[in-house]
């Protein structure tokens, strides 16, 4: 019935911990990938948005725009 003390209960525990670890890895990857994703926008588009929102003043905008070209 039981081979080396492993048996069905041991297999169930092994499957439980295996699924737990897989879910844990997927959960961690899901949270960490959300922070580093690129938005698909160019640097100039991001700069224009920052200027439009008032995050940077006209002098900074012109200097950064010049640096990008």
N, C-alpha and C positions, 0 to 999 in steps of 0.2 A: 504494500500500500504506500508507505512513505519511503522514499529513497534518500538515505542520508539525512533524515530529519527535515527535508525540505517540504515536500508534499504540496497539497492544494492551498493550505493557509499561507505558506511561504510564497507561493506564486502570486496570490492575491495581494500580499503586502508589497512584493516587487513591482507589480503592475501599478499599484496605488502610488508608490514613490516615484516611479518612472513618469507617470502622468503629471504628478505634482511638479516635478522638475521641469518638464516640457512646458507646462503652463507658466511657471515662474520665469523661464527664459523668454517666452513670447511676451509676457507682460513687461519685462524689463526692456526688451527691444522696442516695444510699442511706445513706451514713454521716452526712451532716449532718442529715437529717430525723429520725433516730432520737433526737437529743438534745433537740429542741425540741417533741416531741409532747406533747399533753395526755393525761393518763391518764383523763379523763372523770369524775374525782372532784371533789366540791365542796371548797372551802377548809375547811369544817367537818369533812368526812370525813378529809382529810389531817391536820388538827390532832388529831382523835381518835386516828388511827393513831400519830402522833408521841408523843402522851401515853401510849398503851398500850405503846409500845416503850421508854418511858423516856427518850426524847430530850429531853423538857422536863419540868420539875417542876410540881407542882400550881399554884403561884403563877403561873408563866408561862402555863400552860394557861388558867386563869381570865381572865387579862389579855388574852390573844389571843382567847379566845372572846368576851369583852365587846367587843373592838375589831371583831370581825366582824359583830356585830349592830347 
